[in-house]
């Protein structure tokens, strides 16, 4: 695991500033505390910070081919590197290390720009071909590892994190107002946008090739194409037993490959289905106690510690746990420095803390992330599936019911949830999905935004990029289309971003077996009726592990590492929120109206609405804006 960065100047006579490259590399030290390396050649420069996981002694980067005409720096892990190495040696390639990185340069020599298709793993790759004056940037299929780039008239800069790009005085810090509008909708910025106008995120499954002064972007893997190609398989008559057995075998093989490590490893254990399956497979494969790491929130209904303890007890893991207290939110200013952009998924705090706890014992942790997007684990998926017959009712009837619910004097959070659900049901499936995942909706934004910010985003609708996703997969399968939308937006731009930054803050490598692309492709071919059956979410996963789960774990509701912000902002964190958002000099008031922020706080404290996520998003934006002046 590493942090990588580099500079490519258009003119061959414009040599790379090695001092700038070094400062960019230093900003990524937390991603790789064990080693560093750099290579410059005229107008090309690449560098890295390394966390040593495989081949601790001879795996230093950059790594070259035999005649040193191709060089690579790489962030991530290639799980099938041993098989690839045998194949490449048979072709005559000579290896100088035992590192997984070295297969990349030789694959490029043998297969050219098709080389990423042969990789299984998570990766952000920068490859220099000095013979063709070519830079190749590649991101893994699902977006597990990050890669950003910025262009000006004479140079292209790239890095694993935005902070390294901002080291350059030629990269502007000008905020992209549309990206900020996205943030208020989704609590994150969907790629390829970032919060900065001049910086872009390389999309999952993409390759950027730069030769001379021109760059071209291609997709070497596309989940939409996978869904399309799998349409026939979803309709084919296969037994649940056969699918469950095949899925179990694929997951076991993915976990087996991801256990390759020359350093200690363990697992995150939330107590949910996905992380529990990973722990079960690790215990089967290793035949010894697995180190597991969990956290919870005291008596809050959000906690899953009891379920994690049950899995740890049944499978005899070496279990560690931590109880998160409200005062731990004091960490937020520090976390903002690792995030680089406004980001308001409140589970960053527990993710940071569980990574910190794990790093005391291991260097690598396996996680269950990605299972929900492939196998329908989210609550909204179940709700949509159960209510799909209701959408057969005429739209007029559905709208009338929504209006009736909207006029009822609901005096409770539950009542307002009913009204919101009726609104979602009245809309078509795309609009209903957007309403469920949106924080600040359009009507609220009209009150919230300052006149200047509202003018800057006039005519822009963040939901359009979400609706575009639904056109990329067969429209007849609404539920699968929603899973797809989550997999290509929420998964890489929220969930995986959070896990990468919070784990790398502690130099911990997190691996995600559910995002082995073979499993994702297999899941795309499973009929939706095997993913949710009646009221049972993730049905086929549970069937695949039948008899291996304690009954109480199977019966639980899903929570994950979500933080109880609704409760905390009505309790111990009231003062914290008022201090940050009640200051007349708060920076957010360049974008949002102070009186509206006060109203959000008042409505939440009154207990009639759960606006904890809205409050948290305002706090995180304020802290991020402050951090622009004093970077962490």
Secondary structure, DSSP 8 states (H G I E B T S, - for coil): -EEEEEEEESSTTS---HHHHHHHHHTTGGG-BSEEEEEEETTEEEEEEE---SSTTT--SSEE-TTSSEEEEEEEEETTHHHHHHHHHHTT---S-S-TTHHHHHHHHHHGGGGGGG--EEEEEEEEETTTTEEEEEE-TT--S--EEEE-SSEEEEESSHHHHTTSTTS---B-HHHHHHHHHHSS--TTB-SBTTEEE--TTEEEEEETTEEEEEES--HHHHHHHTHHHHHS---HHHHHHHHHHHHHHHHHHHT--SS-EEEE--SSHHHHHHHHHHHHHH-S--EEEEEE-TT-TT--HHHHHHHHHHHT-EEEEEE--GGGGGGHHHHHHHH-S----TTHHHHHHHHHHHHTT-SEEE--TTHHHHHT-SHHHHHHHHHGGGGGS-HHHHHHHHHHHHHS---SHHHHHHHHHHHHHHS-HHHHHHHHH-SS-HHHHHHHB-HHHHHHTTT--THHHHHHHHTTS-TT-HHHHHHHHIIIIIIIIIIHHHHHHHHHTTT-EEE-GGG-HHHHHHHHTS-HHHH-BTTBTTHHHHHHTTTTS-HHHHT----TT---HHHHTTTTTHHHHHHHHS-TT-GGGGTB-HHHHHHHHHHHHTTSS--HHHHHHHHHHHHHHHHTTS--
